[in-house]
Amino acid sequence: MNKRLTNAHLFAERESFLTALQEQVIVTRNYKKYILKQADTDEPCRICGKESETIQHITAACEQLAATEYVKRHDGLAKVIHQKLAEAAEFIEDKSPYYKYTPANILESENFKLYWNRSILTDKTVPLIDLT
């Protein structure tokens, strides 16, 4: 992990936050109640109020965050991958910073097709989940 952090060119504050997340020492309600032993602490998530407020719940399971924040996080990472694939396939020459990159819906050549945010038709039906 140390090599990844030292080569990532992160600000010290961001690096320390990521390390705290990994070590699960972020002060959540669950952390206050079970680690710090603060008896007067409510445990449910402040956002949805349904599940225990843990790091895992906040980062991957809170139904209130699923429709917005998780999609933003997913698309942010997917943009980086899209840009790298577009560069490798020589669809783009401009190497703008990843946070300024706006993916085209379809990039196409004789050898490659690169899609962005497009439904995929499959042989098997995948049920939609209502996140609202």
N, C-alpha and C positions, 0 to 999 in steps of 0.2 A: 504494500500500500504506500509506503514512503516514497518509492520511486515514482509512482503515479502522481502523488501530490507535488513532489519537487519539480516534475517535468510539466505540470499543468499550468504553470504561470498564474497561480491564483493569488489574490490578495490574502494576507495573513488572517484577516477576519473570516473570510470565506472558508479557508482551509481549516481553521479551528472549529467552525460551525459544522462542516462535513465530518470532521473527526468526532465531535460530540454526538452527532446523529448516529454514526456507526457504533459508538460505544454506548448508545442509548442513555445518555446523561442529560438530555434536554428536559427541562422542567415542564412536564405535562402533569395533568391531574393525577394520573396513575402513579407517576414518579413521586409526587408529593405525598400521596396516601401510603404507598407501600415501601418506598425507599427512605423518604424523609420522615415517615411515620407521623404526618400531620393529621390527626384524627378528625379534625373539623373540615377536611377537604372532601368535596363532592367528586365522585369519580367519572360521571358521564361526560362525553365529549361536549365542549362548549359550542360546537357548530351544529351537530345533529341532535345531541342530547340522548342518543340511544345506546351507543356502545361505550366501553371504557376508553378514555382518552389516552391512548398509547401512541408511540411513534409509528408503529405499523398501521394503526387505524387512521391516523392523520395522513400518512403518505400513500396509502393504498386502499382503504376500505370505507372511508366516510362517504355516505351516499350524497350528502350535500355538496361535497367537493368534486364528485365524479363527473358531473355534467359540464363543469367549467375548468377548474384548476388542473385536473388530471389530463384533460384534452390539451390545454395549453402546454403542459409539461411534455406530453407525447409529441405534439407538433413541433415544439422547439428542438427536440432531439431528432425527430424525423427530418427536419429541414437541414440539419448538419449532414445526415446520411444522404439525402437527396442531392445536396450540393456536391458532395464527394463523388457520388455516382455520375452526376452530370459532368463533372470535370474529367473523370476517368474515361467516359464515353465521348469526350470532346464536344459536348453539346454547348458548353460555355467556356469562355476564355477569361472573362473577368473574374478575378479571385477576390471578391468583396468579403468583408468579415461575415462570419456565419449569421450574426444577429441582424445584418442588413439584407441578407439574401431572401428573395421572394421566389419560391418555386413556381415554375410554369406548370399548368395543369397536365400538359402532355409534351414531352420532348421525344422526337422520333427521327431515326435514320434508317438506313438499309439494314443495319445489324442490331439496333437496340430500340426499345420503347421504354420510356420512363414516365410513370404516372404519378400524380400528386393528388391525394385526397379524393380518390375515386372508388366507387363501389366495384366490387369484384363479383362476377357471376361464377357460382360454383355448382357442381353436380348435386351437392347435398345442401339442403336448406339450413341456414343458420338462423335460429330465432333471434329476433330483436329484443333487447332489454330496455324497458322504459326506465330511464334514469331520473325522471322528474318526480 
